[in-house]
Amino acid sequence: MNSALEISSEPSAMVAATTHAVHADALCDLPVTIIERRPGWRCIDVRELWRYRELLLLLAWRDVQVRYKQTLLGAAWAILQPVATMVVFCLFLGRVAAAPADNVPYPLFVLAGLIPWTFFANAVSSASQSVIGSQSLVTKVYFPRLLIPMGAIAANLIDCLVAFGLFLVMMLIYGVCPDWRFLLVFPIMVGVILASLGVGTLLAAWTVRYRDFRHVVPFMVQIWMFATPCIYLQTDAAVSPRWQALLPFNPVFGLILNFRQALLGKPLDTYALVISATIGLTVLLSGCYYFRRAERGFADVI
């Protein structure tokens, strides 16, 4: 009886061993895909980013949910931040920095500059910390890492839209009516988004390698605001001509200045717009290029 059982069990063992060998051979025959960084400027792969567009939306929505989760005021923080800053400027600079020549109320003048600046500051701050905050994703699955700072920046667009709606209400209250230049607000805002993406991706890559940037970025953003006087000053009257020629080399100066001019129906400053847009585009390409070169080492040092 025992010998019969032993004899009958041998074929099944042989079949199992043969099956495992066949599976192993089949796995060896499967094609292997090696994902490598593309050389040169082609590392900014727009087609690949477009294929992962649904992931970009998911990352942006995740950041929105995390930001307002278990908060008392929720989306009202999108209004409180620019409004509180506007009140501070009006209290301390209202008489000194007002712009009576344009017949624009100073609160409206300041809020028009704070809308793009608040978006830029929050986008850069969140993008700089985005890769560190997505450690579990970076170390486990492949996707274009550039989507992480892009998602963080896209999440701030909701706050920008809320603040923009508040500005439209204030325009009705003060009786200010825009003209055809209002349509230029949208392409100018695209320039602000691209500039924030360039700075944010560069800082995100540096933050992964040098954790000091977690402390540097808030201080840098605060100094940057005062280095962009068009937010709270009429620069034509308060800044000397020599400095007026240099200020547009700040990539957001010309964009914020012309954003306000377009909102309020005033003539655009073409020189400042062209210089700032060119610098912003250069920062975008440089930031994305450096980010894509550094991302292959993120999983090792994050």
C-alpha positions as protocol buffer text, in pm:
chain_id: "A"
residue {
  index: 1
  type: MET
  ca { x: 0 y: 0 z: 0 }
}
residue {
  index: 2
  type: ASN
  ca { x: 274 y: 242 z: 94 }
}
residue {
  index: 3
  type: SER
  ca { x: 473 y: 160 z: -219 }
}
residue {
  index: 4
  type: ALA
  ca { x: 165 y: 230 z: -433 }
}
residue {
  index: 5
  type: LEU
  ca { x: 120 y: 567 z: -272 }
}
residue {
  index: 6
  type: GLU
  ca { x: 483 y: 651 z: -325 }
}
residue {
  index: 7
  type: ILE
  ca { x: 465 y: 548 z: -689 }
}
residue {
  index: 8
  type: SER
  ca { x: 149 y: 751 z: -750 }
}
residue {
  index: 9
  type: SER
  ca { x: 292 y: 1062 z: -586 }
}
residue {
  index: 10
  type: GLU
  ca { x: 603 y: 1070 z: -802 }
}
residue {
  index: 11
  type: PRO
  ca { x: 429 y: 1165 z: -1130 }
}
residue {
  index: 12
  type: SER
  ca { x: 244 y: 1453 z: -961 }
}
residue {
  index: 13
  type: ALA
  ca { x: 572 y: 1586 z: -821 }
}
residue {
  index: 14
  type: MET
  ca { x: 731 y: 1559 z: -1162 }
}
residue {
  index: 15
  type: VAL
  ca { x: 438 y: 1744 z: -1322 }
}
residue {
  index: 16
  type: ALA
  ca { x: 460 y: 2022 z: -1063 }
}
residue {
  index: 17
  type: ALA
  ca { x: 832 y: 2060 z: -1117 }
}
residue {
  index: 18
  type: THR
  ca { x: 781 y: 2067 z: -1493 }
}
residue {
  index: 19
  type: THR
  ca { x: 506 y: 2331 z: -1456 }
}
residue {
  index: 20
  type: HIS
  ca { x: 731 y: 2555 z: -1247 }
}
residue {
  index: 21
  type: ALA
  ca { x: 1008 y: 2518 z: -1502 }
}
residue {
  index: 22
  type: VAL
  ca { x: 771 y: 2616 z: -1784 }
}
residue {
  index: 23
  type: HIS
  ca { x: 654 y: 2922 z: -1590 }
}
residue {
  index: 24
  type: ALA
  ca { x: 1013 y: 3022 z: -1519 }
}
residue {
  index: 25
  type: ASP
  ca { x: 1102 y: 2991 z: -1886 }
}
residue {
  index: 26
  type: ALA
  ca { x: 795 y: 3195 z: -1981 }
}
residue {
  index: 27
  type: LEU
  ca { x: 892 y: 3471 z: -1738 }
}
residue {
  index: 28
  type: CYS
  ca { x: 1243 y: 3478 z: -1878 }
}
residue {
  index: 29
  type: ASP
  ca { x: 1101 y: 3521 z: -2227 }
}
residue {
  index: 30
  type: LEU
  ca { x: 894 y: 3830 z: -2131 }
}
residue {
  index: 31
  type: PRO
  ca { x: 1028 y: 4161 z: -2268 }
}
residue {
  index: 32
  type: VAL
  ca { x: 1206 y: 4386 z: -2020 }
}
residue {
  index: 33
  type: THR
  ca { x: 1137 y: 4760 z: -2035 }
}
residue {
  index: 34
  type: ILE
  ca { x: 1410 y: 4988 z: -1903 }
}
residue {
  index: 35
  type: ILE
  ca { x: 1296 y: 5346 z: -1834 }
}
residue {
  index: 36
  type: GLU
  ca { x: 1578 y: 5597 z: -1880 }
}
residue {
  index: 37
  type: ARG
  ca { x: 1599 y: 5973 z: -1880 }
}
residue {
  index: 38
  type: ARG
  ca { x: 1599 y: 6119 z: -2228 }
}
residue {
  index: 39
  type: PRO
  ca { x: 1911 y: 6316 z: -2316 }
}
residue {
  index: 40
  type: GLY
  ca { x: 1923 y: 6693 z: -2357 }
}
residue {
  index: 41
  type: TRP
  ca { x: 1620 y: 6919 z: -2344 }
}
residue {
  index: 42
  type: ARG
  ca { x: 1394 y: 6632 z: -2452 }
}
residue {
  index: 43
  type: CYS
  ca { x: 1383 y: 6526 z: -2087 }
}
residue {
  index: 44
  type: ILE
  ca { x: 1079 y: 6758 z: -2060 }
}
residue {
  index: 45
  type: ASP
  ca { x: 847 y: 6503 z: -2214 }
}
residue {
  index: 46
  type: VAL
  ca { x: 515 y: 6679 z: -2275 }
}
residue {
  index: 47
  type: ARG
  ca { x: 358 y: 6368 z: -2429 }
}
residue {
  index: 48
  type: GLU
  ca { x: 435 y: 6159 z: -2123 }
}
residue {
  index: 49
  type: LEU
  ca { x: 293 y: 6427 z: -1896 }
}
residue {
  index: 50
  type: TRP
  ca { x: -24 y: 6433 z: -2104 }
}
residue {
  index: 51
  type: ARG
  ca { x: -63 y: 6055 z: -2075 }
}
residue {
  index: 52
  type: TYR
  ca { x: -57 y: 6092 z: -1696 }
}
residue {
  index: 53
  type: ARG
  ca { x: -299 y: 6386 z: -1687 }
}
residue {
  index: 54
  type: GLU
  ca { x: -551 y: 6193 z: -1476 }
}
residue {
  index: 55
  type: LEU
  ca { x: -284 y: 6136 z: -1214 }
}
residue {
  index: 56
  type: LEU
  ca { x: -216 y: 6509 z: -1214 }
}
residue {
  index: 57
  type: LEU
  ca { x: -580 y: 6578 z: -1132 }
}
residue {
  index: 58
  type: LEU
  ca { x: -575 y: 6319 z: -855 }
}
residue {
  index: 59
  type: LEU
  ca { x: -263 y: 6470 z: -700 }
}
residue {
  index: 60
  type: ALA
  ca { x: -411 y: 6819 z: -715 }
}
residue {
  index: 61
  type: TRP
  ca { x: -736 y: 6704 z: -558 }
}
residue {
  index: 62
  type: ARG
  ca { x: -544 y: 6519 z: -287 }
}
residue {
  index: 63
  type: ASP
  ca { x: -357 y: 6837 z: -196 }
}
residue {
  index: 64
  type: VAL
  ca { x: -683 y: 7033 z: -180 }
}
residue {
  index: 65
  type: GLN
  ca { x: -840 y: 6776 z: 52 }
}
residue {
  index: 66
  type: VAL
  ca { x: -534 y: 6764 z: 278 }
}
residue {
  index: 67
  type: ARG
  ca { x: -520 y: 7144 z: 300 }
}
residue {
  index: 68
  type: TYR
  ca { x: -877 y: 7190 z: 418 }
}
residue {
  index: 69
  type: LYS
  ca { x: -923 y: 6865 z: 608 }
}
residue {
  index: 70
  type: GLN
  ca { x: -1040 y: 6920 z: 967 }
}
residue {
  index: 71
  type: THR
  ca { x: -1031 y: 7298 z: 930 }
}
residue {
  index: 72
  type: LEU
  ca { x: -1287 y: 7525 z: 1090 }
}
residue {
  index: 73
  type: LEU
  ca { x: -1315 y: 7782 z: 809 }
}
residue {
  index: 74
  type: GLY
  ca { x: -1237 y: 7560 z: 511 }
}
residue {
  index: 75
  type: ALA
  ca { x: -1210 y: 7745 z: 179 }
}
residue {
  index: 76
  type: ALA
  ca { x: -1259 y: 8078 z: 360 }
}
residue {
  index: 77
  type: TRP
  ca { x: -883 y: 8075 z: 419 }
}
residue {
  index: 78
  type: ALA
  ca { x: -843 y: 8149 z: 48 }
}
residue {
  index: 79
  type: ILE
  ca { x: -1014 y: 8483 z: 113 }
}
residue {
  index: 80
  type: LEU
  ca { x: -870 y: 8561 z: 455 }
}
residue {
  index: 81
  type: GLN
  ca { x: -507 y: 8552 z: 347 }
}
residue {
  index: 82
  type: PRO
  ca { x: -519 y: 8823 z: 75 }
}
residue {
  index: 83
  type: VAL
  ca { x: -779 y: 9026 z: 266 }
}
residue {
  index: 84
  type: ALA
  ca { x: -570 y: 9030 z: 585 }
}
residue {
  index: 85
  type: THR
  ca { x: -261 y: 9136 z: 390 }
}
residue {
  index: 86
  type: MET
  ca { x: -464 y: 9405 z: 213 }
}
residue {
  index: 87
  type: VAL
  ca { x: -587 y: 9543 z: 545 }
}
residue {
  index: 88
  type: VAL
  ca { x: -231 y: 9560 z: 681 }
}
residue {
  index: 89
  type: PHE
  ca { x: -109 y: 9750 z: 374 }
}
residue {
  index: 90
  type: CYS
  ca { x: -406 y: 9986 z: 388 }
}
residue {
  index: 91
  type: LEU
  ca { x: -346 y: 10065 z: 755 }
}
residue {
  index: 92
  type: PHE
  ca { x: 26 y: 10132 z: 728 }
}
residue {
  index: 93
  type: LEU
  ca { x: 73 y: 10239 z: 365 }
}
residue {
  index: 94
  type: GLY
  ca { x: -270 y: 10370 z: 269 }
}
residue {
  index: 95
  type: ARG
  ca { x: -179 y: 10739 z: 284 }
}
residue {
  index: 96
  type: VAL
  ca { x: 179 y: 10707 z: 164 }
}
residue {
  index: 97
  type: ALA
  ca { x: 145 y: 10455 z: -118 }
}
residue {
  index: 98
  type: ALA
  ca { x: -200 y: 10535 z: -255 }
}
residue {
  index: 99
  type: ALA
  ca { x: -231 y: 10602 z: -627 }
}
residue {
  index: 100
  type: PRO
  ca { x: -458 y: 10907 z: -667 }
}
residue {
  index: 101
  type: ALA
  ca { x: -332 y: 10970 z: -1021 }
}
residue {
  index: 102
  type: ASP
  ca { x: -513 y: 10659 z: -1148 }
}
residue {
  index: 103
  type: ASN
  ca { x: -830 y: 10727 z: -946 }
}
residue {
  index: 104
  type: VAL
  ca { x: -815 y: 10372 z: -812 }
}
residue {
  index: 105
  type: PRO
  ca { x: -907 y: 10307 z: -446 }
}
residue {
  index: 106
  type: TYR
  ca { x: -602 y: 10180 z: -263 }
}
residue {
  index: 107
  type: PRO
  ca { x: -770 y: 9862 z: -127 }
}
residue {
  index: 108
  type: LEU
  ca { x: -863 y: 9764 z: -483 }
}
residue {
  index: 109
  type: PHE
  ca { x: -513 y: 9857 z: -601 }
}
residue {
  index: 110
  type: VAL
  ca { x: -348 y: 9631 z: -342 }
}
residue {
  index: 111
  type: LEU
  ca { x: -587 y: 9337 z: -381 }
}
residue {
  index: 112
  type: ALA
  ca { x: -531 y: 9333 z: -759 }
}
residue {
  index: 113
  type: GLY
  ca { x: -161 y: 9276 z: -694 }
}
residue {
  index: 114
  type: LEU
  ca { x: -210 y: 9035 z: -407 }
}
residue {
  index: 115
  type: ILE
  ca { x: -418 y: 8790 z: -610 }
}
residue {
  index: 116
  type: PRO
  ca { x: -134 y: 8675 z: -840 }
}
residue {
  index: 117
  type: TRP
  ca { x: 130 y: 8719 z: -570 }
}
residue {
  index: 118
  type: THR
  ca { x: -58 y: 8506 z: -314 }
}
residue {
  index: 119
  type: PHE
  ca { x: -97 y: 8233 z: -574 }
}
residue {
  index: 120
  type: PHE
  ca { x: 272 y: 8251 z: -666 }
}
residue {
  index: 121
  type: ALA
  ca { x: 391 y: 8247 z: -303 }
}
residue {
  index: 122
  type: ASN
  ca { x: 165 y: 7957 z: -200 }
}
residue {
  index: 123
  type: ALA
  ca { x: 242 y: 7761 z: -517 }
}
residue {
  index: 124
  type: VAL
  ca { x: 618 y: 7793 z: -474 }
}
residue {
  index: 125
  type: SER
  ca { x: 598 y: 7702 z: -104 }
}
residue {
  index: 126
  type: SER
  ca { x: 380 y: 7395 z: -158 }
}
residue {
  index: 127
  type: ALA
  ca { x: 572 y: 7278 z: -466 }
}
residue {
  index: 128
  type: SER
  ca { x: 904 y: 7300 z: -283 }
}
residue {
  index: 129
  type: GLN
  ca { x: 776 y: 7054 z: -19 }
}
residue {
  index: 130
  type: SER
  ca { x: 574 y: 6834 z: -254 }
}
residue {
  index: 131
  type: VAL
  ca { x: 833 y: 6568 z: -336 }
}
residue {
  index: 132
  type: ILE
  ca { x: 929 y: 6525 z: 30 }
}
residue {
  index: 133
  type: GLY
  ca { x: 560 y: 6487 z: 117 }
}
residue {
  index: 134
  type: SER
  ca { x: 511 y: 6218 z: -151 }
}
residue {
  index: 135
  type: GLN
  ca { x: 788 y: 5989 z: -33 }
}
residue {
  index: 136
  type: SER
  ca { x: 570 y: 5678 z: -44 }
}
residue {
  index: 137
  type: LEU
  ca { x: 484 y: 5736 z: -409 }
}
residue {
  index: 138
  type: VAL
  ca { x: 837 y: 5821 z: -520 }
}
residue {
  index: 139
  type: THR
  ca { x: 990 y: 5506 z: -375 }
}
residue {
  index: 140
  type: LYS
  ca { x: 727 y: 5254 z: -488 }
}
residue {
  index: 141
  type: VAL
  ca { x: 591 y: 5324 z: -836 }
}
residue {
  index: 142
  type: TYR
  ca { x: 705 y: 5492 z: -1156 }
}
residue {
  index: 143
  type: PHE
  ca { x: 538 y: 5800 z: -1297 }
}
residue {
  index: 144
  type: PRO
  ca { x: 675 y: 6135 z: -1416 }
}
residue {
  index: 145
  type: ARG
  ca { x: 796 y: 6293 z: -1093 }
}
residue {
  index: 146
  type: LEU
  ca { x: 732 y: 6636 z: -1242 }
}
residue {
  index: 147
  type: LEU
  ca { x: 362 y: 6572 z: -1181 }
}
residue {
  index: 148
  type: ILE
  ca { x: 413 y: 6608 z: -806 }
}
residue {
  index: 149
  type: PRO
  ca { x: 506 y: 6981 z: -802 }
}
residue {
  index: 150
  type: MET
  ca { x: 261 y: 7040 z: -1086 }
}
residue {
  index: 151
  type: GLY
  ca { x: -20 y: 6894 z: -876 }
}
residue {
  index: 152
  type: ALA
  ca { x: 78 y: 7109 z: -578 }
}
residue {
  index: 153
  type: ILE
  ca { x: 68 y: 7421 z: -795 }
}
residue {
  index: 154
  type: ALA
  ca { x: -262 y: 7325 z: -959 }
}
residue {
  index: 155
  type: ALA
  ca { x: -422 y: 7288 z: -615 }
}
residue {
  index: 156
  type: ASN
  ca { x: -355 y: 7657 z: -545 }
}
residue {
  index: 157
  type: LEU
  ca { x: -557 y: 7760 z: -850 }
}
residue {
  index: 158
  type: ILE
  ca { x: -877 y: 7700 z: -652 }
}
residue {
  index: 159
  type: ASP
  ca { x: -772 y: 7954 z: -390 }
}
residue {
  index: 160
  type: CYS
  ca { x: -681 y: 8196 z: -667 }
}
residue {
  index: 161
  type: LEU
  ca { x: -1025 y: 8164 z: -826 }
}
residue {
  index: 162
  type: VAL
  ca { x: -1194 y: 8228 z: -490 }
}
residue {
  index: 163
  type: ALA
  ca { x: -984 y: 8541 z: -433 }
}
residue {
  index: 164
  type: PHE
  ca { x: -1054 y: 8653 z: -789 }
}
residue {
  index: 165
  type: GLY
  ca { x: -1428 y: 8629 z: -723 }
}
residue {
  index: 166
  type: LEU
  ca { x: -1383 y: 8848 z: -416 }
}
residue {
  index: 167
  type: PHE
  ca { x: -1204 y: 9106 z: -630 }
}
residue {
  index: 168
  type: LEU
  ca { x: -1492 y: 9118 z: -877 }
}
residue {
  index: 169
  type: VAL
  ca { x: -1730 y: 9186 z: -588 }
}
residue {
  index: 170
  type: MET
  ca { x: -1507 y: 9470 z: -469 }
}
residue {
  index: 171
  type: MET
  ca { x: -1500 y: 9616 z: -820 }
}
residue {
  index: 172
  type: LEU
  ca { x: -1879 y: 9634 z: -811 }
}
residue {
  index: 173
  type: ILE
  ca { x: -1872 y: 9797 z: -467 }
}
residue {
  index: 174
  type: TYR
  ca { x: -1624 y: 10065 z: -575 }
}
residue {
  index: 175
  type: GLY
  ca { x: -1791 y: 10114 z: -914 }
}
residue {
  index: 176
  type: VAL
  ca { x: -1482 y: 10027 z: -1120 }
}
residue {
  index: 177
  type: CYS
  ca { x: -1562 y: 9888 z: -1464 }
}
residue {
  index: 178
  type: PRO
  ca { x: -1298 y: 9698 z: -1667 }
}
residue {
  index: 179
  type: ASP
  ca { x: -1250 y: 9736 z: -2041 }
}
residue {
  index: 180
  type: TRP
  ca { x: -1124 y: 9502 z: -2316 }
}
residue {
  index: 181
  type: ARG
  ca { x: -788 y: 9465 z: -2141 }
}
residue {
  index: 182
  type: PHE
  ca { x: -964 y: 9243 z: -1889 }
}
residue {
  index: 183
  type: LEU
  ca { x: -923 y: 8955 z: -2138 }
}
residue {
  index: 184
  type: LEU
  ca { x: -545 y: 8985 z: -2107 }
}
residue {
  index: 185
  type: VAL
  ca { x: -567 y: 8877 z: -1744 }
}
residue {
  index: 186
  type: PHE
  ca { x: -585 y: 8511 z: -1840 }
}
residue {
  index: 187
  type: PRO
  ca { x: -269 y: 8483 z: -2056 }
}
residue {
  index: 188
  type: ILE
  ca { x: -79 y: 8690 z: -1800 }
}
residue {
  index: 189
  type: MET
  ca { x: -195 y: 8452 z: -1528 }
}
residue {
  index: 190
  type: VAL
  ca { x: -64 y: 8162 z: -1736 }
}
residue {
  index: 191
  type: GLY
  ca { x: 275 y: 8334 z: -1722 }
}
residue {
  index: 192
  type: VAL
  ca { x: 250 y: 8350 z: -1341 }
}
residue {
  index: 193
  type: ILE
  ca { x: 167 y: 7977 z: -1330 }
}
residue {
  index: 194
  type: LEU
  ca { x: 464 y: 7888 z: -1549 }
}
residue {
  index: 195
  type: ALA
  ca { x: 699 y: 8104 z: -1342 }
}
residue {
  index: 196
  type: SER
  ca { x: 579 y: 7937 z: -1022 }
}
residue {
  index: 197
  type: LEU
  ca { x: 631 y: 7596 z: -1183 }
}
residue {
  index: 198
  type: GLY
  ca { x: 989 y: 7683 z: -1275 }
}
residue {
  index: 199
  type: VAL
  ca { x: 1079 y: 7811 z: -928 }
}
residue {
  index: 200
  type: GLY
  ca { x: 879 y: 7535 z: -754 }
}
residue {
  index: 201
  type: THR
  ca { x: 1041 y: 7245 z: -940 }
}
residue {
  index: 202
  type: LEU
  ca { x: 1389 y: 7386 z: -882 }
}
residue {
  index: 203
  type: LEU
  ca { x: 1325 y: 7426 z: -509 }
}
residue {
  index: 204
  type: ALA
  ca { x: 1161 y: 7082 z: -490 }
}
residue {
  index: 205
  type: ALA
  ca { x: 1474 y: 6915 z: -628 }
}
residue {
  index: 206
  type: TRP
  ca { x: 1699 y: 7115 z: -394 }
}
residue {
  index: 207
  type: THR
  ca { x: 1480 y: 7035 z: -93 }
}
residue {
  index: 208
  type: VAL
  ca { x: 1515 y: 6661 z: -152 }
}
residue {
  index: 209
  type: ARG
  ca { x: 1895 y: 6686 z: -150 }
}
residue {
  index: 210
  type: TYR
  ca { x: 1937 y: 6973 z: 98 }
}
residue {
  index: 211
  type: ARG
  ca { x: 1674 y: 6974 z: 372 }
}
residue {
  index: 212
  type: ASP
  ca { x: 1779 y: 7326 z: 476 }
}
residue {
  index: 213
  type: PHE
  ca { x: 1554 y: 7461 z: 202 }
}
residue {
  index: 214
  type: ARG
  ca { x: 1250 y: 7372 z: 413 }
}
residue {
  index: 215
  type: HIS
  ca { x: 1352 y: 7664 z: 633 }
}
residue {
  index: 216
  type: VAL
  ca { x: 1491 y: 7883 z: 355 }
}
residue {
  index: 217
  type: VAL
  ca { x: 1181 y: 7889 z: 133 }
}
residue {
  index: 218
  type: PRO
  ca { x: 939 y: 8070 z: 374 }
}
residue {
  index: 219
  type: PHE
  ca { x: 1201 y: 8336 z: 445 }
}
residue {
  index: 220
  type: MET
  ca { x: 1283 y: 8368 z: 74 }
}
residue {
  index: 221
  type: VAL
  ca { x: 917 y: 8414 z: -20 }
}
residue {
  index: 222
  type: GLN
  ca { x: 874 y: 8685 z: 243 }
}
residue {
  index: 223
  type: ILE
  ca { x: 1177 y: 8878 z: 114 }
}
residue {
  index: 224
  type: TRP
  ca { x: 1058 y: 8826 z: -244 }
}
residue {
  index: 225
  type: MET
  ca { x: 730 y: 9001 z: -169 }
}
residue {
  index: 226
  type: PHE
  ca { x: 907 y: 9319 z: -55 }
}
residue {
  index: 227
  type: ALA
  ca { x: 1134 y: 9292 z: -359 }
}
residue {
  index: 228
  type: THR
  ca { x: 819 y: 9314 z: -575 }
}
residue {
  index: 229
  type: PRO
  ca { x: 702 y: 9668 z: -488 }
}
residue {
  index: 230
  type: CYS
  ca { x: 434 y: 9678 z: -757 }
}
residue {
  index: 231
  type: ILE
  ca { x: 217 y: 9478 z: -514 }
}
residue {
  index: 232
  type: TYR
  ca { x: 177 y: 9769 z: -274 }
}
residue {
  index: 233
  type: LEU
  ca { x: 335 y: 10074 z: -443 }
}
residue {
  index: 234
  type: GLN
  ca { x: 279 y: 10288 z: -749 }
}
residue {
  index: 235
  type: THR
  ca { x: 632 y: 10226 z: -874 }
}
residue {
  index: 236
  type: ASP
  ca { x: 628 y: 10509 z: -1127 }
}
residue {
  index: 237
  type: ALA
  ca { x: 610 y: 10760 z: -843 }
}
residue {
  index: 238
  type: ALA
  ca { x: 796 y: 10577 z: -564 }
}
residue {
  index: 239
  type: VAL
  ca { x: 1089 y: 10414 z: -747 }
}
residue {
  index: 240
  type: SER
  ca { x: 1371 y: 10590 z: -930 }
}
residue {
  index: 241
  type: PRO
  ca { x: 1396 y: 10541 z: -1310 }
}
residue {
  index: 242
  type: ARG
  ca { x: 1717 y: 10339 z: -1276 }
}
residue {
  index: 243
  type: TRP
  ca { x: 1551 y: 10085 z: -1047 }
}
residue {
  index: 244
  type: GLN
  ca { x: 1240 y: 10080 z: -1264 }
}
residue {
  index: 245
  type: ALA
  ca { x: 1453 y: 9944 z: -1547 }
}
residue {
  index: 246
  type: LEU
  ca { x: 1594 y: 9667 z: -1323 }
}
residue {
  index: 247
  type: LEU
  ca { x: 1278 y: 9559 z: -1141 }
}
residue {
  index: 248
  type: PRO
  ca { x: 1133 y: 9362 z: -1440 }
}
residue {
  index: 249
  type: PHE
  ca { x: 1423 y: 9116 z: -1408 }
}
residue {
  index: 250
  type: ASN
  ca { x: 1224 y: 8986 z: -1115 }
}
residue {
  index: 251
  type: PRO
  ca { x: 1018 y: 8725 z: -1307 }
}
residue {
  index: 252
  type: VAL
  ca { x: 693 y: 8808 z: -1130 }
}
residue {
  index: 253
  type: PHE
  ca { x: 725 y: 9188 z: -1121 }
}
residue {
  index: 254
  type: GLY
  ca { x: 614 y: 9256 z: -1478 }
}
residue {
  index: 255
  type: LEU
  ca { x: 349 y: 8985 z: -1464 }
}
residue {
  index: 256
  type: ILE
  ca { x: 188 y: 9117 z: -1145 }
}
residue {
  index: 257
  type: LEU
  ca { x: 213 y: 9478 z: -1263 }
}
residue {
  index: 258
  type: ASN
  ca { x: 40 y: 9405 z: -1592 }
}
residue {
  index: 259
  type: PHE
  ca { x: -211 y: 9172 z: -1424 }
}
residue {
  index: 260
  type: ARG
  ca { x: -331 y: 9469 z: -1221 }
}
residue {
  index: 261
  type: GLN
  ca { x: -323 y: 9702 z: -1520 }
}
residue {
  index: 262
  type: ALA
  ca { x: -536 y: 9462 z: -1722 }
}
residue {
  index: 263
  type: LEU
  ca { x: -783 y: 9414 z: -1435 }
}
residue {
  index: 264
  type: LEU
  ca { x: -828 y: 9786 z: -1382 }
}
residue {
  index: 265
  type: GLY
  ca { x: -833 y: 9879 z: -1752 }
}
residue {
  index: 266
  type: LYS
  ca { x: -501 y: 10068 z: -1748 }
}
residue {
  index: 267
  type: PRO
  ca { x: -229 y: 10074 z: -2018 }
}
residue {
  index: 268
  type: LEU
  ca { x: 12 y: 9781 z: -2003 }
}
residue {
  index: 269
  type: ASP
  ca { x: 384 y: 9814 z: -1936 }
}
residue {
  index: 270
  type: THR
  ca { x: 516 y: 9625 z: -2237 }
}
residue {
  index: 271
  type: TYR
  ca { x: 882 y: 9649 z: -2135 }
}
residue {
  index: 272
  type: ALA
  ca { x: 821 y: 9501 z: -1790 }
}
residue {
  index: 273
  type: LEU
  ca { x: 593 y: 9231 z: -1931 }
}
residue {
  index: 274
  type: VAL
  ca { x: 840 y: 9113 z: -2197 }
}
residue {
  index: 275
  type: ILE
  ca { x: 1143 y: 9110 z: -1964 }
}
residue {
  index: 276
  type: SER
  ca { x: 964 y: 8932 z: -1679 }
}
residue {
  index: 277
  type: ALA
  ca { x: 800 y: 8679 z: -1913 }
}
residue {
  index: 278
  type: THR
  ca { x: 1139 y: 8600 z: -2072 }
}
residue {
  index: 279
  type: ILE
  ca { x: 1305 y: 8554 z: -1733 }
}
residue {
  index: 280
  type: GLY
  ca { x: 1011 y: 8342 z: -1617 }
}
residue {
  index: 281
  type: LEU
  ca { x: 1035 y: 8116 z: -1923 }
}
residue {
  index: 282
  type: THR
  ca { x: 1410 y: 8076 z: -1868 }
}
residue {
  index: 283
  type: VAL
  ca { x: 1350 y: 7980 z: -1505 }
}
residue {
  index: 284
  type: LEU
  ca { x: 1082 y: 7731 z: -1615 }
}
residue {
  index: 285
  type: LEU
  ca { x: 1310 y: 7551 z: -1860 }
}
residue {
  index: 286
  type: SER
  ca { x: 1605 y: 7554 z: -1622 }
}
residue {
  index: 287
  type: GLY
  ca { x: 1398 y: 7433 z: -1326 }
}
residue {
  index: 288
  type: CYS
  ca { x: 1232 y: 7149 z: -1517 }
}
residue {
  index: 289
  type: TYR
  ca { x: 1562 y: 7043 z: -1674 }
}
residue {
  index: 290
  type: TYR
  ca { x: 1739 y: 7028 z: -1339 }
}
residue {
  index: 291
  type: PHE
  ca { x: 1445 y: 6850 z: -1179 }
}
residue {
  index: 292
  type: ARG
  ca { x: 1439 y: 6577 z: -1444 }
}
residue {
  index: 293
  type: ARG
  ca { x: 1814 y: 6527 z: -1411 }
}
residue {
  index: 294
  type: ALA
  ca { x: 1793 y: 6499 z: -1032 }
}
residue {
  index: 295
  type: GLU
  ca { x: 1479 y: 6284 z: -1009 }
}
residue {
  index: 296
  type: ARG
  ca { x: 1657 y: 5959 z: -1084 }
}
residue {
  index: 297
  type: GLY
  ca { x: 1826 y: 5987 z: -744 }
}
residue {
  index: 298
  type: PHE
  ca { x: 1519 y: 6089 z: -545 }
}
residue {
  index: 299
  type: ALA
  ca { x: 1440 y: 5737 z: -426 }
}
residue {
  index: 300
  type: ASP
  ca { x: 1793 y: 5699 z: -288 }
}
residue {
  index: 301
  type: VAL
  ca { x: 1811 y: 6018 z: -81 }
}
residue {
  index: 302
  type: ILE
  ca { x: 1449 y: 6103 z: 3 }
}
